[in-house]
Each structure stands twice: as structure tokens, then as C-alpha cells.
Amino acid sequence: MLETGSGHIVSICSVAAYMGLAYSRAYSSSKSGQRGFMQALNHELKTCNKSSNIKTTTIYPSFVDTPLLKNLTPSSSFL
């Protein structure tokens, strides 16, 4: 992408990046790290490669029906 000067990097994260979920410390921590990584990457692309047109997008879905969700019971205030 740096050679061509354009592209789009998409990262699928989670709302857990913004708020820790009970019994999922490792998951919430990793999503917070992913969020920070994408923010830093976006900043680097904008400041260090001003001539490039590389975009970044981070998507933050909420609950998705996966095995991880099986043992969690979200509070109604979270929904």
C-alpha cells in the first residue's frame, strides 16, 4: 500500500474495547490494544506519509452469537 500510495485497512474490533466485560478480562484487554494499534496506525499514516491515500476503519460490533457469548449475561444497562 505504501508503494502504491493508496488502500484501506479494516479492523473488526468490539465494543469491549471501550468497556470491560465481566469474566472477559483478556478479551477486553486485547480489544483495547487493537483499538490503540489502529489509532496509532491511522496517526502514522496521516503524519508520516502525507502523500499517501491509505485509509483505516475500525468496526466495533456489540454482541455477536459466538461461543464467547455463551457464558456472559449482559446487564440491561449495557444493552
Protein Blocks (a to p, Z undefined) as FASTA:
>chain_A
ZZnopacddddddfklmoccehilmmmmmmmmmmmmmmmmmmmmmmmmmmbccdcddddd
fddddfklmmpccdfklZZ
